[in-house]
Amino acid sequence: MLLVFGITLIIFIGFLLFGKLLLGLFGEEYVVGYFPLLILCVGKLISSLVGPLGLLMMFIGLEKKVNLMLFLQIIVTVILLLVLI
């Protein structure tokens, strides 16, 4: 699990340092997507750190907490979509 996190951290640092340059390869209009790219990368970084925690929680009988987390994730996603788009 730490190997996956390490690889994800390296990719995140790469996007943090060279993200605007990489997005600029596709055209100047894509550079405005740098901040949303960083938000997505932070989410993946956290996800790679905790691993398959949601599945594990469902296997040990914590389905209601998983459902609550997914519901909160939907709310945060909708709010971020409204703010960022």
All heavy atoms as an XYZ file, in Angstrom:
661
protein
N       0.815     -1.180      0.000
C       0.000      0.000      0.000
C       0.871      1.260      0.000
O       0.537      2.243     -0.628
C      -0.944      0.002      1.202
C      -1.902      1.145      1.180
S      -3.358      1.003      2.234
C      -2.660      0.815      3.839
N       1.975      1.222      0.701
C       2.858      2.384      0.699
C       3.534      2.587     -0.649
O       3.861      3.715     -1.014
C       3.898      2.249      1.808
C       3.368      2.455      3.226
C       4.480      2.250      4.246
C       2.762      3.828      3.395
N       3.734      1.508     -1.388
C       4.300      1.633     -2.735
C       3.352      2.415     -3.639
O       3.783      3.321     -4.367
C       4.584      0.244     -3.322
C       5.086      0.221     -4.756
C       6.465      0.865     -4.844
C       5.126     -1.188     -5.287
N       2.075      2.095     -3.564
C       1.079      2.812     -4.366
C       1.039      4.275     -3.960
O       0.984      5.172     -4.812
C      -0.310      2.147     -4.213
C      -1.384      2.972     -4.893
C      -0.292      0.742     -4.757
N       1.069      4.536     -2.651
C       1.068      5.922     -2.181
C       2.323      6.658     -2.649
O       2.251      7.822     -3.057
C       0.970      5.978     -0.655
C       1.062      7.370     -0.107
C       0.021      8.264     -0.285
C       2.194      7.785      0.572
C       0.105      9.556      0.206
C       2.288      9.076      1.066
C       1.237      9.960      0.887
N       3.472      5.999     -2.605
C       4.714      6.634     -3.053
C       4.677      7.004     -4.524
O       5.078      8.111     -4.908
N       4.170      6.097     -5.349
C       4.057      6.384     -6.782
C       3.077      7.526     -7.023
O       3.330      8.435     -7.822
C       3.653      5.114     -7.547
C       4.778      4.086     -7.475
C       3.291      5.429     -8.989
C       4.403      2.720     -7.990
N       1.947      7.498     -6.297
C       0.956      8.558     -6.435
C       1.518      9.894     -5.973
O       1.245     10.934     -6.579
C      -0.309      8.202     -5.639
O      -0.753      6.900     -6.004
C      -1.423      9.188     -5.896
N       2.307      9.886     -4.916
C       2.925     11.117     -4.421
C       3.893     11.695     -5.450
O       3.912     12.913     -5.676
C       3.648     10.849     -3.100
C       4.295     12.045     -2.428
C       3.243     13.078     -2.042
C       5.077     11.599     -1.202
N       4.665     10.846     -6.101
C       5.589     11.310     -7.146
C       4.819     11.945     -8.307
O       5.189     13.016     -8.811
C       6.482     10.154     -7.628
C       7.447      9.747     -6.517
C       7.246     10.537     -8.893
C       8.197      8.461     -6.792
N       3.732     11.304     -8.712
C       2.912     11.850     -9.799
C       2.286     13.174     -9.378
O       2.240     14.134    -10.153
C       1.847     10.824    -10.229
C       2.525      9.616    -10.876
C       0.832     11.449    -11.181
C       1.603      8.456    -11.140
N       1.813     13.238     -8.117
C       1.222     14.482     -7.611
C       2.248     15.616     -7.620
O       1.938     16.738     -8.044
C       0.676     14.272     -6.199
C       0.214     15.547     -5.547
C      -0.944     16.166     -5.964
C       0.954     16.117     -4.525
C      -1.366     17.347     -5.367
C       0.540     17.287     -3.929
C      -0.625     17.907     -4.345
N       3.445     15.349     -7.160
C       4.492     16.377     -7.158
C       4.818     16.806     -8.588
O       5.032     17.988     -8.864
C       5.740     15.874     -6.404
C       5.429     15.740     -4.913
C       6.928     16.805     -6.613
C       6.504     15.055     -4.108
N       4.816     15.831     -9.514
C       5.040     16.171    -10.916
C       3.969     17.102    -11.458
O       4.271     18.092    -12.143
N       2.700     16.812    -11.138
C       1.616     17.696    -11.577
C       1.688     19.041    -10.868
O       1.355     20.072    -11.454
C       0.249     17.063    -11.328
C      -0.166     16.084    -12.387
C      -0.750     14.885    -12.029
C       0.010     16.352    -13.724
C      -1.134     13.975    -12.990
C      -0.374     15.453    -14.702
C      -0.951     14.262    -14.336
N       2.108     19.042     -9.614
C       2.222     20.291     -8.870
C       3.284     21.197     -9.489
O       3.071     22.409     -9.635
C       2.566     19.983     -7.408
C       2.528     21.124     -6.416
C       1.117     21.664     -6.280
C       3.038     20.660     -5.067
N       4.407     20.614     -9.869
C       5.502     21.414    -10.419
C       5.337     21.718    -11.905
O       5.678     22.813    -12.366
C       6.834     20.690    -10.184
C       7.245     20.480     -8.729
C       8.521     19.659     -8.661
C       7.428     21.809     -8.024
N       4.858     20.732    -12.669
C       4.834     20.881    -14.128
C       3.431     20.816    -14.726
O       3.277     20.642    -15.931
C       5.694     19.791    -14.774
C       7.109     19.761    -14.269
C       7.554     18.722    -13.478
C       7.983     20.786    -14.574
C       8.852     18.690    -13.008
C       9.281     20.770    -14.100
C       9.722     19.721    -13.313
N       2.406     20.941    -13.890
C       1.027     20.799    -14.362
C       0.642     21.821    -15.411
O       0.034     21.487    -16.431
N       0.984     23.073    -15.179
C       0.632     24.115    -16.153
C       1.350     23.892    -17.477
O       0.770     24.087    -18.541
C       0.956     25.497    -15.587
C       0.010     25.921    -14.514
C       0.301     27.339    -14.053
C      -0.691     27.740    -12.972
N      -0.484     29.086    -12.477
N       2.594     23.454    -17.398
C       3.350     23.167    -18.612
C       2.724     22.000    -19.380
O       2.552     22.076    -20.607
C       4.800     22.852    -18.265
C       5.717     22.462    -19.415
C       5.952     23.664    -20.326
C       7.024     21.922    -18.900
N       2.359     20.944    -18.658
C       1.743     19.781    -19.309
C       0.388     20.126    -19.914
O       0.071     19.704    -21.030
C       1.590     18.633    -18.316
C       2.878     17.958    -17.867
C       2.604     16.993    -16.715
C       3.519     17.221    -19.022
N      -0.418     20.897    -19.189
C      -1.715     21.295    -19.736
C      -1.549     22.243    -20.915
O      -2.354     22.225    -21.848
C      -2.565     21.946    -18.646
C      -3.076     21.007    -17.558
C      -3.750     21.803    -16.462
C      -4.014     19.973    -18.125
N      -0.497     23.055    -20.880
C      -0.234     23.975    -21.981
C       0.117     23.275    -23.279
O      -0.035     23.845    -24.363
N       0.551     22.019    -23.198
C       0.831     21.263    -24.424
C      -0.428     21.020    -25.249
O      -0.361     20.836    -26.457
C       1.487     19.918    -24.073
C       2.870     19.979    -23.440
C       3.317     18.589    -23.014
C       3.870     20.594    -24.407
N      -1.581     21.012    -24.582
C      -2.847     20.793    -25.275
C      -3.487     22.082    -25.749
O      -4.502     22.064    -26.424
C      -3.827     20.057    -24.358
C      -3.355     18.695    -23.964
C      -2.789     18.474    -22.714
C      -3.453     17.628    -24.843
C      -2.340     17.222    -22.352
C      -3.010     16.374    -24.484
C      -2.456     16.164    -23.233
N      -2.915     23.210    -25.363
C      -3.439     24.518    -25.750
C      -3.574     25.412    -24.530
O      -3.730     24.935    -23.408
N      -3.532     26.694    -24.755
C      -3.583     27.657    -23.646
C      -4.908     27.604    -22.896
O      -4.961     27.910    -21.709
C      -3.331     29.073    -24.163
C      -1.880     29.335    -24.503
C      -0.975     29.172    -23.296
O      -1.328     29.648    -22.208
O       0.090     28.549    -23.454
N      -5.991     27.221    -23.569
C      -7.289     27.185    -22.900
C      -7.367     26.067    -21.850
O      -8.222     26.095    -20.974
C      -8.436     27.033    -23.908
C      -8.378     25.783    -24.752
C      -7.557     25.925    -26.032
O      -6.912     26.962    -26.245
O      -7.567     24.971    -26.803
N      -6.468     25.108    -21.901
C      -6.457     24.019    -20.927
C      -5.718     24.375    -19.638
O      -5.872     23.691    -18.630
C      -5.828     22.760    -21.536
C      -6.720     22.086    -22.541
C      -6.594     22.355    -23.893
C      -7.679     21.177    -22.143
C      -7.411     21.756    -24.819
C      -8.504     20.562    -23.055
C      -8.364     20.855    -24.399
O      -9.189     20.255    -25.318
N      -4.937     25.431    -19.662
C      -4.153     25.816    -18.485
C      -5.075     26.227    -17.331
O      -4.721     26.064    -16.167
C      -3.149     26.934    -18.835
C      -2.392     27.421    -17.616
C      -2.176     26.426    -19.893
N      -6.280     26.709    -17.649
C      -7.210     27.105    -16.587
C      -7.681     25.899    -15.774
O      -8.217     26.063    -14.686
C      -8.427     27.869    -17.153
C      -8.001     29.164    -17.793
C      -9.210     27.010    -18.116
N      -7.455     24.698    -16.267
C      -7.830     23.491    -15.547
C      -6.797     23.024    -14.544
O      -6.939     21.941    -13.965
N      -5.781     23.841    -14.293
C      -4.707     23.450    -13.372
C      -5.219     23.259    -11.944
O      -4.895     22.269    -11.298
C      -3.593     24.498    -13.421
C      -2.469     24.250    -12.461
C      -1.602     23.177    -12.646
C      -2.260     25.072    -11.365
C      -0.558     22.935    -11.760
C      -1.223     24.847    -10.484
C      -0.384     23.776    -10.686
O       0.640     23.538     -9.806
N      -6.003     24.203    -11.438
C      -6.496     24.097    -10.068
C      -7.431     22.889     -9.889
O      -7.259     22.128     -8.934
C      -7.176     25.400     -9.656
C      -7.656     25.410     -8.233
C      -6.752     25.333     -7.183
C      -9.004     25.473     -7.944
C      -7.191     25.333     -5.866
C      -9.446     25.467     -6.639
C      -8.541     25.397     -5.601
N      -8.401     22.662    -10.783
C      -9.207     21.438    -10.649
C      -8.370     20.157    -10.758
O      -8.661     19.165    -10.078
C     -10.213     21.527    -11.798
C     -10.334     22.979    -12.076
C      -8.980     23.549    -11.801
N      -7.316     20.191    -11.560
C      -6.423     19.038    -11.658
C      -5.763     18.754    -10.311
O      -5.670     17.601     -9.889
C      -5.356     19.276    -12.729
C      -4.264     18.214    -12.848
C      -4.851     16.922    -13.399
C      -3.132     18.704    -13.725
N      -5.329     19.802     -9.631
C      -4.713     19.623     -8.317
C      -5.717     19.086     -7.293
O      -5.373     18.255     -6.450
C      -4.098     20.925     -7.828
C      -2.843     21.392     -8.548
C      -2.330     22.680     -7.927
C      -1.771     20.325     -8.548
N      -6.955     19.542     -7.367
C      -7.989     19.034     -6.463
C      -8.200     17.539     -6.688
O      -8.274     16.754     -5.731
C      -9.306     19.810     -6.650
C      -9.141     21.245     -6.156
C     -10.454     19.127     -5.901
C     -10.322     22.127     -6.442
N      -8.275     17.124     -7.950
C      -8.430     15.699     -8.261
C      -7.220     14.897     -7.800
O      -7.356     13.780     -7.282
C      -8.643     15.511     -9.763
C      -9.971     16.018    -10.315
C      -9.958     15.966    -11.839
C     -11.117     15.212     -9.760
N      -6.034     15.470     -7.962
C      -4.818     14.772     -7.542
C      -4.761     14.598     -6.025
O      -4.327     13.552     -5.544
C      -3.585     15.520     -8.034
S      -3.292     15.350     -9.790
N      -5.197     15.600     -5.283
C      -5.218     15.484     -3.820
C      -6.190     14.382     -3.410
O      -5.898     13.573     -2.515
C      -5.582     16.831     -3.166
C      -5.920     16.658     -1.689
C      -4.457     17.820     -3.332
N      -7.339     14.307     -4.073
C      -8.295     13.238     -3.783
C      -7.711     11.866     -4.044
O      -7.888     10.936     -3.233
N      -7.024     11.705     -5.149
C      -6.396     10.421     -5.463
C      -5.261     10.106     -4.498
O      -5.039      8.942     -4.155
C      -5.870     10.407     -6.903
C      -6.911     10.099     -7.916
C      -7.454      8.729     -7.636
C      -8.521      8.330     -8.599
N      -9.174      7.085     -8.222
N      -4.538     11.132     -4.070
C      -3.459     10.930     -3.112
C      -4.009     10.393     -1.785
O      -3.483      9.430     -1.228
C      -2.716     12.254     -2.897
C      -1.435     12.211     -2.096
C      -0.370     11.429     -2.858
C      -0.938     13.623     -1.832
N      -5.085     10.980     -1.318
C      -5.717     10.507     -0.082
C      -6.272      9.103     -0.280
O      -6.126      8.234      0.585
C      -6.803     11.493      0.371
C      -6.170     12.811      0.786
C      -7.633     10.913      1.519
C      -7.161     13.933      1.018
N      -6.894      8.878     -1.422
C      -7.452      7.552     -1.713
C      -6.367      6.487     -1.745
O      -6.571      5.367     -1.246
C      -8.181      7.591     -3.055
O      -8.632      6.315     -3.421
N      -5.224      6.800     -2.296
C      -4.142      5.814     -2.349
C      -3.534      5.575     -0.970
O      -2.975      4.516     -0.710
C      -3.062      6.250     -3.331
O      -2.345      7.352     -2.833
N      -3.655      6.561     -0.081
C      -3.116      6.404      1.267
C      -3.980      5.465      2.116
O      -3.460      4.619      2.830
C      -2.986      7.758      1.950
C      -2.412      7.770      3.359
C      -0.974      7.247      3.331
C      -2.449      9.160      3.937
N      -5.295      5.595      2.013
C      -6.177      4.759      2.840
C      -6.473      3.412      2.205
O      -6.942      2.510      2.882
C      -7.489      5.488      3.191
C      -7.228      6.719      4.002
C      -8.292      5.810      1.961
N      -6.228      3.278      0.915
C      -6.452      1.996      0.250
C      -7.933      1.684      0.101
O      -8.771      2.575      0.106
N      -8.263      0.416      0.008
C      -9.667      0.030     -0.198
C     -10.456      0.016      1.120
O     -11.057     -0.983      1.504
C      -9.545     -1.366     -0.796
C      -8.284     -1.908     -0.221
C      -7.365     -0.723     -0.093
N     -10.448      1.129      1.817
C     -11.075      1.201      3.130
C     -12.589      1.016      3.055
O     -13.186      0.361      3.917
C     -10.746      2.535      3.787
C     -11.204      2.732      5.220
C     -10.523      1.707      6.117
C     -10.899      4.123      5.686
N     -13.228      1.570      2.031
C     -14.677      1.433      1.896
C     -15.109     -0.016      1.763
O     -16.076     -0.458      2.398
N     -14.387     -0.765      0.950
C     -14.719     -2.186      0.799
C     -14.500     -2.951      2.098
O     -15.316     -3.795      2.489
C     -13.869     -2.815     -0.312
C     -14.219     -2.409     -1.732
C     -13.199     -2.981     -2.706
C     -15.604     -2.883     -2.082
N     -13.419     -2.641      2.776
C     -13.143     -3.304      4.043
C     -14.229     -3.001      5.069
O     -14.666     -3.889      5.804
C     -11.774     -2.864      4.567
C     -11.335     -3.473      5.895
C     -11.171     -4.984      5.748
C     -10.049     -2.848      6.377
N     -14.680     -1.746      5.104
C     -15.733     -1.384      6.047
C     -17.031     -2.125      5.741
O     -17.756     -2.518      6.657
C     -15.957      0.128      6.025
C     -14.842      0.916      6.664
S     -15.059      2.696      6.567
C     -16.435      2.935      7.674
N     -17.339     -2.320      4.459
C     -18.541     -3.077      4.105
C     -18.408     -4.539      4.504
O     -19.372     -5.162      4.950
C     -18.838     -2.943      2.612
C     -19.400     -1.600      2.246
S     -20.102     -1.501      0.604
C     -18.680     -1.718     -0.419
N     -17.228     -5.102      4.376
C     -17.023     -6.511      4.729
C     -17.176     -6.766      6.221
O     -17.566     -7.860      6.624
C     -15.649     -6.987      4.279
C     -15.515     -7.159      2.790
C     -14.303     -6.927      2.176
C     -16.587     -7.541      2.012
C     -14.167     -7.073      0.808
C     -16.463     -7.695      0.647
C     -15.255     -7.459      0.037
N     -16.866     -5.757      7.046
C     -16.944     -5.976      8.491
C     -18.244     -5.441      9.090
O     -18.379     -5.344     10.293
C     -15.721     -5.386      9.230
C     -15.617     -3.884      9.040
C     -14.454     -6.071      8.787
C     -14.531     -3.234      9.883
N     -19.210     -5.093      8.244
C     -20.535     -4.739      8.723
C     -20.783     -3.269      8.984
O     -21.689     -2.938      9.746
N     -20.035     -2.399      8.390
C     -20.224     -0.956      8.599
C     -20.819     -0.294      7.355
O     -20.397      0.784      6.936
C     -18.893     -0.305      8.970
C     -18.255     -0.794     10.270
C     -16.871     -0.202     10.448
C     -19.139     -0.466     11.463
N     -21.840     -0.937      6.769
C     -22.424     -0.439      5.533
C     -23.050      0.935      5.702
O     -22.989      1.773      4.805
C     -23.495     -1.403      5.009
C     -22.975     -2.750      4.588
C     -22.974     -3.760      5.731
O     -23.330     -3.396      6.869
O     -22.588     -4.907      5.481
N     -23.674      1.184      6.864
C     -24.337      2.480      7.073
C     -23.317      3.620      7.081
O     -23.586      4.699      6.546
C     -25.127      2.463      8.375
C     -26.357      1.588      8.285
C     -27.183      1.647      9.551
C     -28.399      0.744      9.393
N     -29.261      0.779     10.561
N     -22.168      3.400      7.660
C     -21.136      4.441      7.661
C     -20.585      4.665      6.255
O     -20.288      5.798      5.877
C     -20.012      4.089      8.628
C     -20.448      4.193     10.063
C     -19.298      4.034     11.016
C     -19.834      4.170     12.436
N     -18.796      4.171     13.437
N     -20.447      3.590      5.483
C     -19.994      3.722      4.095
C     -21.020      4.516      3.296
O     -20.662      5.402      2.511
C     -19.737      2.339      3.454
C     -19.458      2.473      1.971
C     -18.601      1.629      4.147
N     -22.304      4.228      3.498
C     -23.347      4.972      2.796
C     -23.334      6.444      3.182
O     -23.519      7.314      2.332
C     -24.719      4.363      3.079
C     -24.937      3.075      2.339
O     -24.306      2.823      1.310
N     -25.807      2.239      2.855
N     -23.102      6.739      4.452
C     -23.016      8.127      4.890
C     -21.824      8.829      4.234
O     -21.942      9.971      3.766
C     -22.899      8.209      6.415
C     -22.722      9.602      7.002
C     -23.951     10.460      6.726
C     -22.434      9.519      8.480
N     -20.691      8.146      4.179
C     -19.508      8.736      3.531
C     -19.771      8.991      2.051
O     -19.378     10.031      1.513
C     -18.296      7.825      3.699
C     -17.733      7.808      5.090
S     -16.156      6.935      5.312
C     -16.229      5.580      4.184
N     -20.438      8.066      1.372
C     -20.740      8.256     -0.042
C     -21.725      9.403     -0.242
O     -21.601     10.177     -1.196
C     -21.287      6.961     -0.644
C     -20.283      5.829     -0.779
C     -20.982      4.555     -1.258
C     -19.167      6.193     -1.719
N     -22.697      9.527      0.648
C     -23.645     10.634      0.563
C     -22.927     11.976      0.749
O     -23.169     12.929      0.004
C     -24.751     10.464      1.612
C     -25.774     11.559      1.590
C     -26.674     11.658      0.539
C     -25.820     12.493      2.603
C     -27.614     12.674      0.512
C     -26.745     13.513      2.585
C     -27.660     13.608      1.537
N     -22.041     12.050      1.727
C     -21.268     13.274      1.936
C     -20.359     13.570      0.742
O     -20.160     14.730      0.366
C     -20.450     13.172      3.220
C     -21.258     13.154      4.519
C     -20.342     12.889      5.705
C     -22.025     14.441      4.700
N     -19.844     12.519      0.139
C     -19.006     12.697     -1.052
C     -19.820     13.301     -2.197
O     -19.332     14.174     -2.914
C     -18.421     11.361     -1.472
C     -17.558     11.432     -2.691
C     -17.042     10.054     -3.115
O     -17.364      9.051     -2.496
N     -16.258     10.022     -4.152
N     -21.056     12.868     -2.355
C     -21.919     13.420     -3.400
C     -22.180     14.900     -3.140
O     -22.115     15.726     -4.060
C     -23.233     12.628     -3.483
C     -22.980     11.237     -4.049
C     -24.261     13.355     -4.340
C     -24.168     10.305     -3.963
N     -22.458     15.257     -1.896
C     -22.729     16.657     -1.559
C     -21.505     17.527     -1.844
O     -21.619     18.586     -2.470
C     -23.161     16.780     -0.085
C     -24.539     16.153      0.102
C     -23.185     18.241      0.368
C     -24.989     16.061      1.533
N     -20.335     17.077     -1.422
C     -19.106     17.846     -1.667
C     -18.833     17.950     -3.166
O     -18.442     19.012     -3.669
C     -17.916     17.209     -0.925
C     -16.601     17.825     -1.365
C     -18.092     17.353      0.578
N     -19.082     16.882     -3.906
C     -18.861     16.900     -5.352
C     -19.772     17.909     -6.033
O     -19.328     18.689     -6.880
C     -19.087     15.496     -5.946
O     -18.189     14.585     -5.328
C     -18.885     15.497     -7.449
N     -21.040     17.926     -5.662
C     -21.977     18.872     -6.274
C     -21.573     20.309     -5.945
O     -21.589     21.183     -6.818
C     -23.420     18.563     -5.820
C     -24.380     19.679     -6.214
C     -23.887     17.244     -6.401
N     -21.195     20.558     -4.693
C     -20.770     21.911     -4.316
C     -19.532     22.328     -5.106
O     -19.474     23.445     -5.637
C     -20.517     21.995     -2.796
C     -21.835     21.874     -2.037
C     -19.807     23.296     -2.425
C     -21.676     21.704     -0.544
N     -18.552     21.438     -5.220
C     -17.352     21.783     -5.987
C     -17.653     21.972     -7.468
O     -17.069     22.848     -8.114
C     -16.283     20.699     -5.801
C     -15.574     20.689     -4.445
C     -14.637     19.498     -4.359
C     -14.816     21.985     -4.228
N     -18.580     21.185     -7.999
C     -18.960     21.378     -9.402
C     -19.584     22.744     -9.608
O     -19.300     23.433    -10.597
C     -19.924     20.284     -9.850
C     -19.317     18.908    -10.113
C     -20.407     17.885    -10.379
C     -18.363     18.959    -11.287
N     -20.456     23.157     -8.694
C     -21.100     24.453     -8.828
C     -20.097     25.599     -8.690
O     -20.200     26.618     -9.356
C     -22.215     24.602     -7.788
C     -23.418     23.694     -7.992
C     -24.375     23.805     -6.814
C     -24.128     24.015     -9.287
N     -19.099     25.426     -7.839
C     -18.103     26.474     -7.619
C     -17.092     26.527     -8.775
O     -16.734     27.603     -9.244
C     -17.374     26.253     -6.270
C     -16.166     27.159     -6.151
C     -18.325     26.469     -5.115
N     -16.660     25.368     -9.241
C     -15.566     25.330    -10.210
C     -16.016     25.442    -11.672
O     -15.196     25.745    -12.534
C     -14.749     24.058    -10.018
C     -14.014     23.966     -8.685
C     -13.362     22.601     -8.539
C     -12.987     25.065     -8.574
N     -17.276     25.179    -11.934
C     -17.708     25.237    -13.346
C     -18.475     26.513    -13.605
O     -19.227     27.004    -12.896
C     -18.565     23.999    -13.711
C     -17.711     22.759    -13.618
C     -19.164     24.145    -15.086
C     -18.428     21.472    -13.953
